[in-house]
Amino acid sequence: MVVVFAVACSRGSGAAPASLPPDPSVVRTADGLVRGTATLDKRHFAGIPYAAPPVGPLRWQPPQSVAPWPGVRDATKTGPRCLQDEGSDVEFGRQTDEDCLTLNVWTPEPAEELRPVMVWLHGGAFINGNGAMYDSRWLVDRGDIVVVTLNYRLGALGFLAHPALGPPGAVGNYGLQDQQAALRWVRNNIAAFGGDPDKVTIAGESAGGMSVCDHMVAPDSQGLFRAAVIQSGPCQAQIALPQAERVSVDFARDVGCGDPAAAAACLRGLPAHELDKPVWYGRIGEDTLSGPVYGTAALPEDPMVAIREGRAADVPVLIGSNRDEFTLFAALQYLRGARQYAAGEYPDLLADTFGPQSATVGARYPLERYGGSAALAYSAAVTDGVFACVAGRMAGQLSAVNAVYAYEFADPKPPTPEPMRTLPFPVGASHSLELRYLFDVGGAPPLDPAQQRLSDQMIDYWTSFVRTGAPGADGAPEWPEVSGGGPWMSLRPDGPRVVTDFDQEHQCEFWAGLTGR
């Protein structure tokens, strides 16, 4: 795999090196000129449309081409976010619009040589989030790469799979197809921004990581990237088309479009604000999510099956999870008043998530091992069964064909947003908290000196992977490839280290026996 990757790198795309423009803030794309913001050492272009507005007759259609524009388009401000679930949106639906298919480019100053590119797919359970959240200046400054962040359709507008919306098997996955359209835009335009279209890495966290899993097996994604980063992606949460269609029919009925013969016209005629409630397809613990559907033209098979059977894209993969993934979700339930996590709630928590296997899980994760805390015991069980051991299984399966590098983010006290600092239980290295070490996302206290050193090392590892297909960092341990069950890189503020007991720490043999996988 490593040899194949090196040959691919040396071959290149044949694209001419980027010529140095007289005004570095102006770039010509295939659709017209854009003017961004240029400083001495970097440039930022925001709100560039990569597909036509998906409104009116284009609602629930694959993304269409952008209409070229005259003159110079302002690219100094990010575009609106795609419609969000207001119930879980920290901005309560502000600055959102159905016309939202834009992307943002972060790039170093112009140079003669084209630079490798990372395309970042945001998380948010496929119901929230946006590309502009991820200020990528640190990756650009330290790693000398180009970074693209983007919006894609969310919730019902992105993933409703009502059978009336298109030909059989061609419904749903509109948000996934948006991501593919953005990748095609990168292939066709990124050289003008100094990026190499033949050296594109796709990366994402949570729902973004799940999306990367999908692109690893989706036919129309092949050839659009040469490496992949999967951060905290519970890729087993995808569902099959028949189930998605049933849920979508119920969704349409609930918004007043229950007549199958008129459902498509009815749905496309609804005001956008009546469609900001998600279509719920899956669950992570007690939390629900929308998302891609397999058994469709865009995603023919379950990505977990394709990965297990060696049919995923043969590209280098960096994959990992956080030591205490699920404490974030437990914290959100507590802060919303949905759960108090009293000791007496523990059996019900387990039953809601693990059904008839709940007693077996409870015996393996007894309250007394976690200081009597139902929140910590429950979070440990879901972390291991849904995140850590799934990532471990994927890493081992992919390593049979691919060059794979696995990590666990294990800072026990990372900076957290203020509400999470008042909880009666610690959140530790919870879901999404590693992002503060890669992006300037704000909303949390600054990193302390040891954490800043870890941040620098992580940025070096990640950007080395984008540049070469293998993570590396000066002054940090060499990161070995996965072979079977390990090894893993443990990312800690007292120094990254290679560990071989990841499966044991997360009781993955138990989970394999419980699920039969």
N, C-alpha and C positions, 0 to 999 in steps of 0.2 A: 504493500500500500504506500509506504513512504517513497519507494522508488518511482512508482507511478505518479505520485504528487509532484516530485521534483521535476520529472520530465514535463508534466503539464505546465509547471511554472516557467520552465525555460523556453517553452514553445511560444507562449504569449499569444496575443490576439492579432498581431499585425497592425494594431491601431497606431497612428502617428503619435509621438509624444506631444503633450499639451504645449501649444505655443504660448508664450507669455503675453497676456493681453495688455493693451495700453492702460486700461482701467480694470484692475483686478476685481472690482465689485460688480462688473457687468459680464454676463456669460450668455452665449447663444445656445439655447436648447433646440431640439427638433421642432418645437412649437412656437418659439419666439424668444426674444431677449428678456433676461431677468436681471434686476439690480438688487444685490444683497448688501451686506455690511462687511467692509474689509478693514482690518487693523494691520499692524506691522507683521504679525506672525500667524494670523488665521483669517478665514472668511466664513461667513454664515449666510445661507440663503434659506428663506423660510416661506412656507405657504405656497409652494410651487404645485400646481395641479398636475397629477399624473394620469387622471382619467376624467371623463366628462361627468358633470354633476349627475348622480344617480337618482334623479327626481322624475316625477310624472310617469311617462311610459317606460323610463329606464329604472324605476323602482323595481327591485327584485329581478334585475337582469344582470348578466355579466358586465363588468366594466367596459365602457366604450372609449374610443380615442378622444383626446382633448381637441377642441377646435383651436387652431392657431390664433394668436392674438397679434395685433399691430403694435408698433412702438415698443417701449420697454416696460415690462411688468414689474411692479413693486414687489420685491421679495425680502423686505425687511421686517415683516410681521407674520407671525404664524397664522394659519387659517383656523376656522372654527373647529371645535371638537365634533366628532360624530355624535349623534343623539345618544344620550346615556340613560341608564336607569337612575332616575332622580332619587329613589329610595336609598341608594348606596353611593351616590355621587357627592364627593366632598364639596363641589361647587353648585350643587342643587340644580343642575341642568343649565346653568348659565354658560354663555359663549359656546353654544352647540348649534348645529344646523344639519339638515339632511345633506346639504351640499358641503362635503367635508373631505373629499379624497385629494389630500395634499400631502406633500412631504417636505422635509427640511434637510439641508446638506451642510455639514460641518467639514471644513477642509483646511489644511495648512496653507501657507502662502504659496503662490504659483511656483512650479519648478518644471524643469524639462522632462523629468522622469515621472511617469504615472505611478500613483501610489495605490496599495491595496485598499479595499473597501469593506466596511462592515455595515450591513443593513440590519437595523434593530427593530424587532417586532414587539410592541408593548404588551404587557399583561393587563389583567383586570377582569378575568372570568368571562371574556368575550362580551361584557356588558358595560365596561367602563374603561377609562384610560385614553391616552393620546400620545402622539409622537413628541410633541413639544415639551412634555414633562422632562425629557431626558437630555439635559444640557451636556453635550459631548465634548466640551473643550478639553477636559483632562486627557481623554483618549487621543485627541488630535495633537495636543501639546507633547505628551510623553511618547506616544506611539507612532507619530508621523504617519497616520492613516487618515482616510476619508470615512466619515460616518454619515449614514442616512437614517433618519427616523421618519415614521409615517403614521398616518391615520388609516383605518380601515373600518368598514361598516360593522356595527355592533348590534347585539341583541336581536330582536325580531327583524329589523331591517337588514341585518347582515347574514342571518342564518335560518330564517323561516323556511320550512321545507314543505309548504302546502302543495299537494299534487296538482292544483289548478294553475300554479305559477309558471309552469314550463313543461316541456316534454317529459315523459317518464324517465326517472333517474337523473334528470338535469336540474333539480331544484335544490335549494339550500346552498351553503358554502359560498355565498356572495362575498362575504368578508374575506374568505380564503382566496377567492379569485382576485379581489382587490390587491392583496399582498403580491400575487403573481404579476398583476399589471404593474405594480411598483417595481418589482424586480426586472421586468422588461424595460421599464423606463430607465432604470439604472444601467442596464446593458446598452441602451441606445444613446444615453446622454451623459453618463458619468465622466467620460474622458474629457469633456469640456470643462469639468470642475477639477480636473487633475487626478481623477480616479481611474484605475485600470479595470475595464469591464470583464477581463478574464481572471481577476483575482478578487472575487466577491465572496464574502463569508456571510451567511445568514445567522442571526443570533436572536434569542428572545428568552424572556423569563415568564414563568407561570403560563397564562394563556398564550403568550408569545412563544414559550418553549414548546407547548403543545402544537402550535402552528409549525414550528420547525420540524417536529416529528412528521407532521402531515406532508410538508414539502419534501421530506426525505423519500416519500413513496408516491407522491402525486405525479402523474405522467407529465402534466404541463409545467411542472417546476424543474424538471430535469434539464441540466445544462445551464441553469440560471445562477448557480453558485458552485463553489469548489470546496467549501468547508462549512461546518455547522456547529453552533453553540446552543446547547439545551440546558437552561437554568431552571431548576425547580418545576419541570414540566410533567404533570401527572397525565401522561399520554394515554393511559388506559381509560380515561373518562369519556372518550368519543362514543357515540351511539350509532346504531344502524339505521338506515333509511326508513324501514317500515315503522319503527317506533317514533322516529322524528316526524313522519307524516301524520301519525295519529295525534301527537301532541300539537302539531301545527293546525290540524283541523279543529281541535278544541280551542286553540288560541283564536282562530278566525271566528268561530262561533261566539266567543266571549266578547269580541269587539264589534259584533253585529254583522258579520259576514259569513253566516252559517249555511247559506244556500250554495251547494257545490257548483252549480251551473254559473252562478254570478260571483263566486268568491274572488276570482282574480281581479275583475273590474272593481268590485267593492273595496278590496284591500288597497288597490292602487289609488282609489279615490279618497281614502281617508286622510284627514289632516295629519301631518307628521306627529303632532303632539299626542295623538291617540295611539301611537305605535312606539312610544318610548319605554313601555313595559316589556321586559325581555320574554322570549320564549324559552322556557326552562327545559333543558335536555338531560342534565346529569347532576351528580352531587359529589362534593368533596367533604366528607364528614357530614355536618349538618348544613353546609353551605351549597347553594345551587349555582349552576352555570349554564350558559348557552353554548354555542360553538359548532364546529364542523361536524359533518355527518358522512359516514362511510357507506359504501355500496352505491355510490353516485358516479356520474361521469367525471367529476372533478377529483374525487377521492374514492377510487374503486374498491379498496379494501381497508380493513382495520390496520392502522399503522403498526400496532403492536404485533399483529400476525406477520405482516411483511418483514418487520425487523427480526422477529424470531426465526423466520424461514429464509433469511439472507437476501431479501429482495429490496432492501433500502439502498439509496444512492451510495456508491462506493467513494466516499469522501471522508477526510479526517473529521472526527467529532470530539468536541470538548463538552462533557456532560457532568452535572453535579446537582447537589441539593444542599440545604441548610440543616444544621444539626438539630434545630427545634422548629421545623417548618410550621406545625399546626398551631403553635401557641398564638400566632397572629389571629387566626380564625376564632379561637377560643376567646381571645381578648375582645374581638369585635362583637361576639355574641354577648359577652358580659357587659360591655359598654352600652349596647343597645337595650339592655335589660331583658334580653331573651333567656339568659341563663345566669344563675348565680354560682353554679358549680359547687354546690354543697355536696358533702360526701354521699348523702342519700340519693343524689341524682345520678351517681356513677352508673348503676345498672341500666337506667333508662338511656343515658348517653350512648352506652355501648350497644344497646338493643336497637336504637335508632340508626346506627351506622353499620353494625355487623350482623344484625338479625339473629338467626338461630345459632350463629357462632359466637355470640356475645359472651356467654359464660366462659368459653375456652379462652377468648381474648382477655377477659377480666382476670382469669387465673394466671395468665402469663404476665399481666401488668397490674399487680395488686396495688391497692391504694397505699399500703404501708411503705412500699418501696419509694414512693414519691411524697413522703412526709404527710400522708393523709389528704393530699390535694387532688381532688377529682379533675381539676383543670389540667394539671401536669400529667397525671396518669393517662387521661383520655388523649391529650395532645401527643404524648409519646407513642401511644398505640397507632393513632392515625398517621403521625409522621413516619413511623416505620413501615406500616402496611400500605400507605398510599403514595408516599414520596420516596423515602430512602431506598427501600428494597425494590421498588419499581425502577428507579434510576440504576441501582446495582444490576438488576436483571438485564436491562437494556444495554448497559455498558459491556457486560459479559457477552451478550448475543452479538452486538455490533463488532466486538473485537475479533470475532472469527473472520471478518472480512476487512473491516476498517481499522485505521489507526485511531485509537480511542484514548482520551486522557480524562480521568475522572477526578472530581474534587468534592470536598465537603467544606462549606463555610462554617467555621466553628468558633467565631468570636463570642464568648459567653456574655459580654455586655456591650453590644453595639449601640450606637446612638439610635434612639427611638423617638417618634413624635410624642408630644407632651401627654395626651390622654393615656398612652400605654405605659407611662412612668408612674401612674397612680393605681395600678392594678394590685390586687392582693396576691398575685403570683408573678414570678419573673417570666419574661418572654424569651430571653436568651437569643440565640441565633435563629430568629424566626423568619418566616416566609417574607421575601422581598428585601430584607434588611441588608443583604450584600450589595444591593444596587447603589447604596450610598457610597460604596468604596470604588465604584466604576464611573458613576455619573454625578454631576452636581445637581442633585434632585431637591435639596433643601428640605425644610420642614422638620429638621431634627438638630440636636446640638452638634457642634463641630467634632471632628475626630480628634482624639488625643494623639500625642506623638507616636506611640506604638501603633495605633490604628492607622495613622497617616502613612507610616512605613508599610503596613500591610496593604493599604490602598495602592501605594506606588508599585508594590510587588504584583498585586493582582492586575493592575493596568498593564504592567510589563508582560506578564504571562499572557493575558488576553490578546494584546496587540501583536505579540510575537506569534501567537497562533494565527491571527489574521494575516500576518505577513508571510509566514513560512509553513503553516500547517502543523506546527508543534509549539507548545507553550515554553517560554524560557524567560528568565529574569536574572540579570547580573546580581551577584551577591546573594541569591536565593537558591534553595535546593533544586537540583535537576529533577524535572517532572517526567517519570517513566510512563510508557504506554501501559494500558490495561492488558492483562493476559488472563482470561477467565474471571476470577473473582477480585482481582486487584492488580497492583496496588492503587491506592487513592492518595491524593494530595490533601492534607488537612490544612486549611487556611486559617491561621490564628495570629493575633497581634504579638504573641511572644515568639513568633517565627513559624513560617510554614514548615511542614514536615511530611514525609512519606509514611503512610500507615498501611498496615495489611489486615487490620481487624475490623474493617467497616461492616462487613456482613455480620460478624459476631455482635458488635455493638448495637446493631439495629435488629437483631434476632431474625435475620432474613431466612434462615432455614425453617424456622417456625412458620413464617408467612408463606413460604413456598409450599409447605405441607398443607396449610390451611386453604390456600387457593388452588392447589393442584398445578401451579406453574413453576 
